[in-house]
Amino acid sequence: MAPRSMIKIALCAIVTYILLTYTPSYTVRQSYKWTFLAVYLNVFVVQTIYSVILRPAFFSPFRQLPMPPGQSIWNGHYSQILSIPGGVRFRKWAHEIPNDGLIHYHFLLNSERLLVTSPKGIADVLV
């Protein structure tokens, strides 16, 4: 298990302990197990909303770069990429979208990707 997951579990356990100790009216059935599950699910939902919807749209360091049109709110440009095989879509984007060596697009679950289209873009990425 990754260290980040362990930290998340530990923090949820601490919050659950605090809820059960000091405010039992806010717990689920006054049970450690159910309260921990509720806290963990809330953290998971908030983290998913942030990483899939909010971060790519508002907090990404790449949001100023040119991006292809037709992005899905959940899966980004994934359906466009799969519709034409063999990297043809990337070549089309590189020629049609005005860019300065980099194009920003979203993959499955809005994971951010950079498409390097020129040697200047490679220099920007490597430096």
Summary of the structure (lengths in Angstrom):
residues: 127
radius of gyration: 20.9
end to end distance: 32.3
largest distance: 61.5
contacts: 326
relative contact order: 0.10
helix: 61%
strand: 9%
